[in-house]
Amino acid sequence: MTGGGTDGRDPAPPDPAGGRYRGSMGHPSDRPADIERLAELLDDRFRMPLTGWRFGLDGLIGLIPGAGDLITAALSVYIIYRARRLGVPLRIRARMAANVALDLFLGAAPVAGDLFDFAWKANRRNLRLIEEHLDASAVSDAGGATPAR
């Protein structure tokens, strides 16, 4: 293995087969489309009529006393796991874990926590952190060229 990434793996190069990125193992499942779908489902899947305000299953499942926030936190941890597989450095994954922990602990408070669950979009934040890392990796791999969107 060459030492391009912080954990000894090469950074993820752009995927010429149609996905935005290709993970270090080169499998199509290493592309972040699954992360994008999960983040959308948890944070933005539904739209409140007449307001344009979006929310997802994180807020809805979080209404279940006790178990709701644990269930959605477990789903959010999958995004962090996938970030690791994509070569996202530990310091960025730690920020992602802090987003999920904030969602879990503040969301567990009765009433105010439920409102927080609908407003705090930890999964979208984490997706943005992954994309920023992958974009920066693609730019550094291409010698400063801007990656295609």
C-alpha positions, 0 to 999 in steps of 0.5 A: 500500500502507498501512504497517500491517506492519513491511515496508509491508504491512497485518497479516493480518486474520482470515479469515472464510472458515473459516481462522484467518488470511488472509495479506497477499495474501488468497489461501487458500494464505496461511492457515497450515494448510500450516505446521501440517500440516508442523510436525505431520509433522516433529515430532509425527506418530507416537506411541510406544506406551505412552508418549504420546511424540510424534516426527516425520519430523525425528527419523527422517530425521535418522538418515540420516548427513550428508544427513538433517539437511540435508533436514529443515532445508530443509523447516523453512526453508519454514516461515520462508518462509511466515512472511515471506509472512504478515507475521511481522517479521524479528526473529521470523523470526530466532528461527525461523532460530535454532531451525532452525540449532540443530536442524541443527547439534546434530542433526548430532552422531552419536548424541547429535544423533539423540536431540536431533533427536527431542526438540527440536521446532523446527518446533512452536516456530516454529509457536507464534511465528507463531501468537503474532504472528498472534494479537497482530496480530488483537488489535491490528487488532480494537482489543484484542478477543481473537481466536476460537480 
